[in-house]
């Protein structure tokens, strides 16, 4: 039987990030400016003015999900984050397939960011500066930026994320204030009325799926648990800060944009409605919104890349991948082999796919698959929490925090998931759904293969992911 830690594992750099820095990573992972520019108009296409009501429901769902993530992070601080938690709660077989599914989700997010950066940068430079370079040149620059920062370490990543986050959030909030001062905001109750959705609750449900999609990635800060100071408190506080701040940000900005723009059908048809409004109040400086969206794409690609390669590192450490992926750089303490592997998968997913469908269209396709993947992931994590705490921490078991709230959170993500896949949108979305199902099926096939050749390693997954230090190891072995 193998030991749970690979001998090459020299460990990630401990005590390198604070609770505030954890929150920064979580918020940057959402790509707030890109979410506002791209997700809000898409939501209005399903829910009309009631997209604000859908965002209000999304806020409730995210708060309940954050309870689940925080409860787990206090018990199992791990670079594997949701992968570690579900392995410990639902068992090693599920944990193996979940890990495969989870890495695939981060792969799509990172690839989407690289493609969106190239597409938006190309359009901005060609339209505003008459510099017509191919999109892939900009995507290549973004790729180099993401990989170099991942290689250099979490401190550099956090510093970069903080600068980008402050800029993009600051510009968007300045736009909100400018619209209020200009008197362009026409307040009404319609955006908060589900009856204003042209497709009723079905439209609200579809809009919610995009609302949750806008928040996907905010749990990425949990992958910093092994590098955070006082990880139980830091990760918990960081998740709560991001879990409250980001949905409120989307809710407030979404309301102001809808109440300022005019006819909702034109708002939904405008691919950059935020820039249209910015041009209205800032005139020639309105193009800064495009710059913000470009930088936002880089930020969420960067944080997703870091989260994904840390999960690969965790898989190497417990020998579900070759132990070379648990090696860390002697100086930077970053998982170099995991970075190389993740880059080798992310880059083709971004560049080759964009070459066929275009980098901005890829955002819609990958976003659809990411929504399905993470809605499933989030739903099952709530089940894992109830099972884990009841089994391993019965003295702290709370029917409210560990059963009722997680069940409500699960219902809150299953409803938009149902509305996303039933009925399915027109082609190619049915085929994309099959790709997600196929990815999960490959994970099951890999599990069966590993079971047949080295089953003892799979059996150790739940314990090994939790064994960050002896107290967590004892909790899972109990």
C-alpha positions as a printed NumPy array, in Angstrom:
array([[  0.   ,   0.   ,   0.   ],
       [  1.266,   3.45 ,  -0.874],
       [  1.556,   6.214,   1.65 ],
       [ -0.912,   9.031,   1.21 ],
       [  1.728,  11.626,   0.37 ],
       [  4.116,  11.417,  -2.502],
       [  7.77 ,  11.482,  -1.474],
       [  8.456,  14.291,  -3.922],
       [  5.954,  16.563,  -2.193],
       [  7.862,  19.386,  -0.583],
       [  4.655,  21.232,   0.21 ],
       [  3.042,  24.458,  -0.871],
       [  4.249,  27.697,   0.7  ],
       [  2.614,  27.996,   4.111],
       [  1.257,  31.152,   5.773],
       [  1.55 ,  33.24 ,   2.602],
       [ -1.982,  34.673,   2.268],
       [ -4.397,  36.376,   4.679],
       [ -8.188,  36.273,   4.956],
       [ -8.492,  39.477,   2.923],
       [ -6.222,  38.046,   0.232],
       [ -8.313,  34.87 ,   0.194],
       [-11.372,  37.055,  -0.409],
       [ -9.571,  38.917,  -3.197],
       [ -8.833,  35.651,  -4.984],
       [-12.466,  34.565,  -4.586],
       [-13.858,  37.803,  -5.97 ],
       [-11.349,  38.024,  -8.817],
       [-12.247,  34.453,  -9.793],
       [-15.786,  35.621, -10.541],
       [-14.537,  38.129, -13.105],
       [-17.081,  40.732, -11.897],
       [-16.687,  43.173, -14.786],
       [-16.894,  40.414, -17.393],
       [-19.914,  39.024, -15.558],
       [-21.647,  42.4  , -15.615],
       [-20.871,  43.002, -19.289],
       [-21.719,  39.521, -20.561],
       [-23.935,  37.722, -18.057],
       [-26.428,  40.468, -17.165],
       [-27.652,  41.042, -20.775],
       [-27.851,  37.266, -21.272],
       [-30.   ,  36.955, -18.139],
       [-32.341,  39.647, -19.431],
       [-32.882,  37.586, -22.57 ],
       [-34.546,  34.917, -20.402],
       [-36.135,  36.897, -17.565],
       [-36.587,  40.371, -19.017],
       [-36.563,  43.037, -16.314],
       [-37.048,  40.264, -13.737],
       [-33.359,  39.399, -14.12 ],
       [-32.899,  41.524, -10.976],
       [-35.35 ,  39.247,  -9.153],
       [-33.333,  36.277, -10.448],
       [-30.181,  37.917,  -9.069],
       [-31.916,  38.348,  -5.708],
       [-32.702,  34.623,  -5.654],
       [-29.11 ,  33.917,  -6.698],
       [-27.903,  35.931,  -3.711],
       [-29.899,  33.662,  -1.386],
       [-28.533,  30.537,  -3.058],
       [-24.924,  31.762,  -2.854],
       [-25.291,  32.63 ,   0.836],
       [-26.535,  29.112,   1.582],
       [-23.787,  27.568,  -0.545],
       [-21.219,  29.649,   1.303],
       [-22.45 ,  28.155,   4.566],
       [-21.676,  24.708,   3.142],
       [-18.226,  25.702,   1.887],
       [-17.328,  27.411,   5.175],
       [-18.48 ,  24.474,   7.293],
       [-16.262,  22.167,   5.233],
       [-13.295,  24.547,   5.102],
       [-13.187,  24.703,   8.906],
       [-12.982,  20.915,   9.108],
       [-10.887,  20.016,   6.045],
       [ -8.522,  22.78 ,   4.912],
       [ -7.055,  21.412,   1.687],
       [ -5.746,  22.485,  -1.708],
       [ -8.264,  19.985,  -3.061],
       [-11.152,  22.135,  -1.721],
       [-14.47 ,  20.742,  -3.004],
       [-12.701,  17.633,  -4.249],
       [-11.313,  16.927,  -0.782],
       [-14.627,  17.631,   0.883],
       [-16.683,  15.375,  -1.371],
       [-14.108,  12.58 ,  -1.148],
       [-14.306,  12.726,   2.633],
       [-18.091,  13.002,   2.723],
       [-19.206,  10.663,  -0.046],
       [-16.284,   8.237,  -0.315],
       [-13.296,   7.57 ,  -2.494],
       [-15.146,   6.237,  -5.564],
       [-17.244,   9.375,  -5.773],
       [-14.239,  11.512,  -4.923],
       [-12.279,  10.129,  -7.853],
       [-15.011,  10.863, -10.415],
       [-15.774,  14.175,  -8.735],
       [-12.118,  15.181,  -9.021],
       [-12.155,  14.434, -12.729],
       [-15.345,  16.48 , -13.133],
       [-14.028,  19.302, -10.949],
       [-10.754,  19.722, -12.839],
       [-12.746,  19.768, -16.076],
       [-14.812,  22.676, -14.77 ],
       [-11.755,  24.755, -13.922],
       [-10.248,  23.82 , -17.287],
       [-13.274,  25.302, -19.054],
       [-13.236,  28.483, -16.961],
       [ -9.542,  29.109, -17.565],
       [ -9.828,  28.368, -21.292],
       [-12.875,  30.628, -21.532],
       [-10.948,  33.489, -19.957],
       [ -8.025,  33.111, -22.352],
       [-10.353,  33.039, -25.364],
       [-12.494,  35.957, -24.145],
       [ -9.372,  38.037, -23.474],
       [ -8.208,  37.514, -27.063],
       [-11.614,  38.199, -28.585],
       [-12.355,  41.36 , -26.65 ],
       [ -8.806,  42.688, -26.962],
       [ -8.889,  42.176, -30.734],
       [-12.202,  44.02 , -31.068],
       [-11.071,  46.875, -28.832],
       [ -7.698,  47.435, -30.461],
       [ -9.14 ,  47.135, -33.981],
       [-12.144,  49.377, -33.33 ],
       [-10.623,  52.019, -31.051],
       [ -6.938,  52.074, -31.944],
       [ -6.961,  50.719, -35.534],
       [ -4.512,  47.987, -34.506],
       [ -5.791,  44.842, -36.201],
       [ -3.846,  41.935, -34.711],
       [ -5.251,  38.376, -34.694],
       [ -7.154,  37.446, -31.518],
       [ -4.747,  34.604, -30.788],
       [ -1.867,  37.062, -30.324],
       [ -3.697,  38.641, -27.392],
       [ -4.715,  35.241, -26.031],
       [ -1.085,  34.112, -26.199],
       [ -0.019,  37.15 , -24.157],
       [ -2.703,  36.391, -21.576],
       [ -1.626,  32.727, -21.462],
       [  1.977,  33.694, -20.761],
       [  0.822,  36.057, -18.013],
       [ -1.311,  33.364, -16.346],
       [  1.339,  30.639, -16.506],
       [  4.217,  32.834, -15.333],
       [  2.235,  34.066, -12.333],
       [  1.22 ,  30.508, -11.462],
       [  4.87 ,  29.461, -11.623],
       [  6.075,  32.392,  -9.512],
       [  3.723,  31.702,  -6.629],
       [  0.551,  32.613,  -4.818],
       [  1.846,  35.942,  -3.456],
       [  2.387,  37.332,  -6.952],
       [ -0.947,  35.917,  -8.079],
       [ -2.79 ,  37.588,  -5.203],
       [ -1.082,  40.934,  -5.769],
       [ -1.994,  40.867,  -9.446],
       [ -5.565,  39.786,  -8.678],
       [ -5.938,  42.643,  -6.189],
       [ -4.852,  45.266,  -8.733],
       [ -7.142,  43.913, -11.45 ],
       [-10.072,  43.494,  -9.057],
       [ -9.768,  47.012,  -7.642],
       [ -9.648,  48.497, -11.136],
       [-12.579,  46.598, -12.607],
       [-14.872,  46.952,  -9.591],
       [-13.916,  50.613,  -9.197],
       [-14.731,  51.446, -12.812],
       [-18.082,  49.622, -12.727],
       [-19.108,  51.316,  -9.473],
       [-18.042,  54.67 , -10.905],
       [-20.364,  53.993, -13.852],
       [-23.218,  53.294, -11.424],
       [-22.572,  56.561,  -9.592],
       [-22.341,  58.465, -12.889],
       [-25.692,  57.084, -14.042],
       [-27.289,  58.077, -10.735],
       [-25.858,  61.609, -10.914],
       [-26.95 ,  61.998, -14.543],
       [-30.502,  61.077, -13.579],
       [-30.624,  58.194, -16.053],
       [-31.83 ,  55.651, -13.489],
       [-35.613,  55.214, -13.59 ],
       [-36.552,  53.371, -10.424],
       [-39.486,  50.963, -10.475],
       [-40.566,  47.685,  -8.903],
       [-40.645,  45.819, -12.235],
       [-37.07 ,  44.461, -11.972],
       [-38.029,  42.886,  -8.624],
       [-41.307,  41.409,  -9.893],
       [-41.159,  37.809, -11.201],
       [-44.334,  38.586, -13.11 ],
       [-42.345,  40.86 , -15.41 ],
       [-40.462,  37.853, -16.8  ],
       [-41.869,  37.154, -20.298],
       [-41.37 ,  33.403, -19.854],
       [-42.512,  33.257, -16.243],
       [-40.671,  31.151, -13.699],
       [-39.002,  29.139, -16.444],
       [-37.271,  32.311, -17.592],
       [-36.346,  33.19 , -14.022],
       [-34.826,  29.733, -13.581],
       [-32.731,  30.061, -16.725],
       [-31.603,  33.521, -15.649],
       [-30.634,  32.094, -12.252],
       [-28.378,  29.548, -13.937],
       [-26.462,  32.43 , -15.499],
       [-26.492,  34.244, -12.163],
       [-24.847,  31.262, -10.503],
       [-22.488,  31.015, -13.482],
       [-21.415,  34.609, -12.832],
       [-20.39 ,  33.499,  -9.323],
       [-18.654,  30.279, -10.394],
       [-15.097,  30.324,  -9.194],
       [-15.672,  32.206,  -5.956],
       [-15.038,  28.96 ,  -4.08 ],
       [-11.563,  28.83 ,  -5.665],
       [-10.093,  30.541,  -2.606],
       [-10.638,  27.313,  -0.683],
       [ -7.803,  25.815,  -2.741],
       [ -5.487,  28.246,  -0.896],
       [ -6.2  ,  26.567,   2.441],
       [ -2.709,  25.091,   2.749],
       [ -1.113,  28.461,   2.   ],
       [ -3.367,  30.653,   4.153],
       [ -2.5  ,  31.987,   7.576],
       [ -4.749,  30.309,  10.171],
       [ -6.439,  28.515,   7.292],
       [ -9.699,  27.604,   9.035],
       [-10.49 ,  31.217,   9.879],
       [ -8.908,  32.815,   6.813],
       [-10.677,  30.672,   4.243],
       [-14.   ,  30.901,   6.074],
       [-13.805,  34.691,   6.327],
       [-12.621,  35.036,   2.748],
       [-15.474,  32.905,   1.458],
       [-18.049,  34.882,   3.447],
       [-16.675,  38.199,   2.209],
       [-16.787,  37.052,  -1.41 ],
       [-20.082,  35.177,  -0.983],
       [-21.809,  38.338,   0.235],
       [-19.973,  41.071,  -1.661],
       [-20.114,  39.622,  -5.172],
       [-23.839,  38.729,  -5.364],
       [-24.715,  42.129,  -3.865],
       [-22.425,  43.781,  -6.425],
       [-24.172,  41.973,  -9.298],
       [-27.589,  42.758,  -7.829],
       [-27.011,  46.501,  -7.393],
       [-25.21 ,  47.013, -10.698],
       [-27.713,  44.848, -12.56 ],
       [-30.621,  46.904, -11.234],
       [-28.998,  50.213, -12.193],
       [-28.116,  49.005, -15.697],
       [-31.625,  47.725, -16.37 ],
       [-33.242,  50.841, -14.908],
       [-30.985,  53.103, -17.008],
       [-30.832,  51.473, -20.409],
       [-34.354,  51.689, -21.808],
       [-36.36 ,  48.933, -23.566],
       [-35.355,  45.59 , -22.101],
       [-35.343,  43.845, -25.493],
       [-32.684,  46.264, -26.742],
       [-30.709,  45.784, -23.53 ],
       [-30.762,  42.01 , -24.039],
       [-29.637,  42.375, -27.659],
       [-26.717,  44.662, -26.792],
       [-23.557,  42.523, -26.325],
       [-21.902,  45.365, -24.384],
       [-24.806,  47.172, -22.753],
       [-22.523,  48.458, -19.988],
       [-20.291,  50.156, -22.547],
       [-23.312,  51.699, -24.253],
       [-24.322,  53.269, -20.949],
       [-20.745,  54.314, -20.2  ],
       [-20.527,  56.064, -23.585],
       [-23.781,  57.853, -22.792],
       [-22.373,  59.444, -19.608],
       [-18.615,  59.425, -20.291],
       [-18.748,  59.979, -24.052],
       [-15.385,  59.159, -25.65 ],
       [-14.137,  57.598, -22.418],
       [-16.867,  54.949, -22.48 ],
       [-14.464,  52.504, -24.117],
       [-12.804,  52.017, -20.735],
       [-15.499,  49.41 , -20.047],
       [-14.011,  47.252, -22.819],
       [-10.594,  47.569, -21.164],
       [-12.094,  46.533, -17.845],
       [-13.804,  43.496, -19.396],
       [-10.525,  42.448, -21.041],
       [ -8.656,  42.636, -17.735],
       [-11.503,  40.867, -15.949],
       [-11.208,  37.946, -18.365],
       [ -7.498,  37.702, -17.528],
       [ -8.264,  37.763, -13.802],
       [-10.805,  34.933, -13.773],
       [ -8.696,  32.852, -16.153],
       [ -5.739,  33.31 , -13.823],
       [ -7.599,  32.314, -10.65 ],
       [ -9.272,  29.317, -12.325],
       [ -5.889,  28.165, -13.63 ],
       [ -4.401,  28.373, -10.149],
       [ -7.305,  26.473,  -8.626],
       [ -7.181,  23.746, -11.28 ],
       [ -3.455,  23.141, -11.027],
       [ -3.728,  22.94 ,  -7.223],
       [ -6.336,  20.197,  -7.563],
       [ -3.94 ,  18.34 ,  -9.891],
       [ -1.243,  18.801,  -7.26 ],
       [ -3.571,  17.213,  -4.683],
       [ -4.286,  14.29 ,  -7.016],
       [ -0.543,  13.737,  -7.412],
       [ -0.002,  13.883,  -3.685],
       [ -2.432,  11.028,  -3.063],
       [ -1.034,   9.149,  -6.108],
       [ -4.183,   9.23 ,  -8.201],
       [ -1.852,  10.913, -10.662],
       [  1.871,  10.087, -10.879],
       [  3.713,  11.52 ,  -7.843],
       [  5.692,  13.87 , -10.083],
       [  2.628,  16.136, -10.032],
       [  3.085,  16.602,  -6.278],
       [  6.544,  18.112,  -6.739],
       [  6.909,  21.765,  -5.906],
       [  9.481,  24.333,  -6.979],
       [ 12.319,  24.537,  -4.412],
       [ 12.112,  28.332,  -4.238],
       [  8.567,  29.332,  -5.186],
       [  6.862,  26.273,  -3.627],
       [  4.544,  26.012,  -6.625],
       [  3.499,  22.673,  -8.189],
       [  5.47 ,  22.99 , -11.411],
       [  4.544,  19.653, -12.989],
       [  0.867,  20.28 , -12.237],
       [  1.173,  23.695, -13.897],
       [  2.681,  22.14 , -17.023],
       [ -0.014,  19.467, -17.231],
       [ -2.883,  21.887, -16.717],
       [ -1.443,  24.318, -19.28 ],
       [ -1.056,  21.461, -21.775],
       [ -4.802,  20.849, -21.545],
       [ -6.11 ,  24.401, -21.134],
       [ -4.247,  25.953, -24.068],
       [ -5.615,  23.597, -26.766],
       [ -9.096,  23.913, -25.239],
       [ -8.845,  27.679, -25.675],
       [ -6.966,  28.079, -28.952],
       [ -8.143,  25.135, -31.071],
       [-11.807,  25.517, -30.147],
       [-11.667,  29.296, -30.716],
       [-10.184,  28.722, -34.155],
       [-13.371,  26.866, -35.132],
       [-16.146,  28.87 , -33.461],
       [-14.492,  32.18 , -32.582],
       [-13.211,  33.271, -29.164],
       [-16.336,  35.152, -28.091],
       [-18.765,  32.46 , -29.217],
       [-16.65 ,  30.02 , -27.23 ],
       [-17.578,  32.028, -24.12 ],
       [-21.232,  31.077, -24.632],
       [-20.52 ,  27.403, -25.338],
       [-18.025,  26.84 , -22.531],
       [-20.168,  28.932, -20.197],
       [-23.113,  26.6  , -20.815],
       [-21.021,  23.505, -20.028],
       [-19.443,  25.168, -17.008],
       [-22.873,  26.05 , -15.641],
       [-23.988,  22.41 , -15.845],
       [-20.761,  21.1  , -14.311],
       [-20.671,  23.48 , -11.367],
       [-24.386,  23.31 , -10.632],
       [-23.963,  19.544, -10.257],
       [-20.799,  20.016,  -8.184],
       [-22.432,  22.544,  -5.884],
       [-25.539,  20.402,  -5.378],
       [-23.591,  17.304,  -4.361],
       [-21.283,  19.197,  -2.002],
       [-24.315,  19.97 ,   0.156],
       [-25.076,  16.263,   0.485],
       [-21.443,  15.541,   1.343],
       [-21.505,  18.081,   4.191],
       [-24.514,  16.515,   5.898],
       [-23.013,  13.018,   5.62 ],
       [-19.538,  14.062,   6.75 ],
       [-20.529,  16.08 ,   9.823],
       [-23.077,  13.495,  10.965],
       [-20.51 ,  10.709,  10.642],
       [-17.271,  12.374,  11.751],
       [-18.27 ,  15.335,  13.908],
       [-21.565,  14.356,  15.595],
       [-20.959,  16.591,  18.614],
       [-21.071,  19.65 ,  16.34 ],
       [-23.905,  18.399,  14.13 ],
       [-26.624,  21.02 ,  13.617],
       [-29.845,  20.153,  11.76 ],
       [-30.068,  23.781,  10.654],
       [-26.485,  24.41 ,   9.426],
       [-25.736,  20.9  ,   8.222],
       [-29.073,  19.663,   6.859],
       [-31.742,  22.322,   6.303],
       [-29.578,  25.104,   4.85 ],
       [-27.593,  22.689,   2.614],
       [-30.848,  21.131,   1.371],
       [-32.202,  24.571,   0.493],
       [-28.918,  25.396,  -1.236],
       [-29.131,  22.159,  -3.215],
       [-32.688,  22.965,  -4.293],
       [-31.494,  26.442,  -5.237],
       [-28.958,  25.058,  -7.722],
       [-30.988,  22.093,  -8.956],
       [-33.845,  24.298, -10.149],
       [-31.717,  26.413, -12.521],
       [-29.928,  23.207, -13.565],
       [-33.282,  21.699, -14.53 ],
       [-34.216,  24.848, -16.434],
       [-30.863,  24.792, -18.21 ],
       [-31.241,  21.289, -19.62 ],
       [-35.047,  21.023, -19.956],
       [-35.891,  21.899, -22.574],
       [-32.474,  22.11 , -24.151],
       [-31.718,  25.166, -26.284],
       [-31.158,  24.726, -30.01 ],
       [-27.996,  23.174, -31.479],
       [-25.193,  22.889, -30.575],
       [-26.301,  22.933, -26.92 ],
       [-27.684,  19.351, -26.879],
       [-24.285,  18.162, -28.131],
       [-22.512,  20.226, -25.478],
       [-24.642,  18.574, -22.806],
       [-23.495,  15.2  , -24.105],
       [-19.881,  16.386, -23.87 ],
       [-20.383,  17.08 , -20.153],
       [-21.993,  13.675, -19.651],
       [-19.204,  12.06 , -21.659],
       [-16.554,  13.741, -19.525],
       [-18.166,  12.265, -16.412],
       [-18.361,   8.849, -18.095],
       [-14.629,   8.974, -18.848],
       [-14.062,   9.659, -15.153],
       [-16.056,   6.537, -14.256],
       [-14.064,   4.48 , -16.762],
       [-10.811,   5.753, -15.269],
       [-12.056,   4.848, -11.81 ],
       [-12.78 ,   1.291, -12.923],
       [ -9.31 ,   1.06 , -14.467],
       [ -7.589,   2.335, -11.342],
       [ -9.742,   0.081,  -9.187],
       [ -8.598,  -2.904, -11.165],
       [ -4.904,  -2.051, -11.031],
       [ -4.312,  -0.112,  -7.812],
       [ -7.521,  -0.016,  -5.83 ],
       [ -5.837,   0.625,  -2.513],
       [ -4.908,   4.135,  -3.666],
       [ -8.523,   4.951,  -4.472],
       [ -9.614,   3.678,  -1.062],
       [ -7.225,   6.11 ,   0.623],
       [ -8.46 ,   9.195,  -1.197],
       [-10.986,  10.394,   1.384],
       [ -8.45 ,  10.157,   4.217],
       [ -5.474,  11.43 ,   2.234],
       [ -7.167,  14.601,   1.029],
       [ -8.18 ,  15.439,   4.57 ],
       [ -4.788,  14.629,   6.108],
       [ -3.439,  18.166,   6.022],
       [ -2.334,  17.75 ,   9.607],
       [ -3.013,  15.158,  12.268],
       [ -6.296,  16.571,  13.645],
       [ -7.923,  16.456,  10.199],
       [ -6.522,  13.004,   9.545],
       [ -7.946,  11.735,  12.811],
       [-11.326,  13.302,  12.026],
       [-11.615,  11.387,   8.777],
       [-10.229,   8.132,  10.178],
       [-12.712,   8.226,  13.072]])
